[in-house]
Amino acid sequence: MTARTTVVITTALFLILAFQSTVAASEMKLHASDPSGADDFGNSVAISGNTLVVGGPGNDVGLHQSGSIYVFVRSGISWTQQVRLEPTDAGAEEWFGWSVAIDGDTIVAGKPNDDDACTWGCDSGSAYVFVRSGATWSQQAKLTADDGGEWDYFGRTVVIQGDTIVVGAPQGGPLWHQGEAYVFLRSGTTWMQQAQLVASDGSSWDEFGGALAIDGETILVGARLDGVADGCLSDETCGSGSAYVFVRSGGVWTEQAKLTADDASTWDHFGRSVAISGDVALVGAPCRSEIYFECGSFNRRPGRVYAFARTGSSWSQEFTFSAPASAPMDYFGDSLSILGDAVLIGAPGDDERGSDSGAAYVFIRSGPTWEPYARFAGTWGSGGVYFGVTVALEHESAVVGSPGDHDWGYDAGAAFVFEVDIPEPTSGVAACSSCPVLPLPPENHVGEGESGPTHGLQHSYPDPLTACMARPRDISDVKVPRTPPAHWVE
């Protein structure tokens, strides 16, 4: 298909003080071929080699908010849209593309509001597998839980490695919002459910499965609201969150460890994001508050990320990441991606270039510590674009989703690809306050075509137990329209 992909290619030079050298980086800003308001393009991103997948779950393809995913391929440093994909049984308000993952020539995409298993409720959820032959993509399978039920939101999270797919259902399980994760294994062209993962100490409101990661025979599962079950009457770590490690041996998955922060506190949302590489696990706590006063006021919910290391079958906390010059409501750690000795961390609430304009950080490992290397920031004056709400890292490509981008309409969305020379681990990297900012394209780069309707989606937590408010990417009430800002002109 002919893709109307709006891009800007620039070459940026920025100084990394610790290395006393200038590093060249190129960037592209991607839009869908059919952009319109409320598409939320960039709500999910994934990359494998020279193929990038971006979810647009709010896209209307004949049906209201049925959703689409977009596949881009790279030639040199340029990315072009190869195809737009939808499931064969697309339905209105089912949000296909809320989550995406890719490995080689296989894509999995979640549709958490699918109603297949509904008898009197809805939103049981599903996930779809697409495979590529040459340049052609086709649907290989539709995945559902063997015990799927109403409001499970199966498909809110997905990950893939080789012939293994894991799908999260963060509101499934025998208890209200307990959460589950399902493992599927491919044999030939057939996918079968291999395992159903639950926390050994699971309870209501945990939302186990709200974040997933896989590497080899290890799965990491986030449970961001762990600690809520008692109604927060006595637990000082109510909603602090946790993450669980599962390992596979002979086709059987067993829980190896439960990870928690050594400084856990109320409503940290530890487990909101997770990533794993070998024996290193990262867990984001984007609602973590710093216990100090900054500029005369409490630094509320800037966020943290925790690194854990495995020795044998034991895990221990090794390092804690914080954003440079952190500010309240940055939500540093809302998204994570790790590749060897490099990690990309999203902070979609960063306000430097406008309220909730967002930012993302690259850290590299030096021995047991991780040092800041670069910072990407949203476009100046672009509030509410949530740059950094999703991230993906592959070799020297950093991908950052910005589902609130307004170029083609309110919440039409965008995705950014940065090609950055990531060095080998080196000690003595510059302090965070000196991290360079890679500039983004100017706002007047919109291509030809009409902008979409000026409407958007409500992206806040639905329940009164959740103290970390005004966050994007929670789906329980995403179908509620909101009024666009007064300055928006159709």
Secondary structure by P-SEA (a helix, b strand, c coil): ccccbbbbbbbbbbbcccccbbbbbbbbbbbccccccccccccbbbbcccbbbbbccccccccccccbbbbbbbcccbbbbcccccccccccccccccbbbbcccbbbbbbccccccccccccccbbbbbbbcccbbbbcbbbbbcccccccccccbbbbcccbbbbbcccccccccccbbbbbbbcccbbbbcbbbbbccccccccccccccccccbbbbbbccccccccccccccccccbbbbbbbcccbbbbcbbbbbccccccccccccccccccbbbbbcccccccccccccccccccbbbbbbbcccbbbbccccccccccccccccccccccccbbbbbccccccccccccbbbbbbbcccbbbbcbbbbcccccccccccccccccccbbbbbbcccccccccccbbbbbbcccccccccccccccccccccccccccccccccccbbbbbccccccccccccccccccccbbbbccccccc
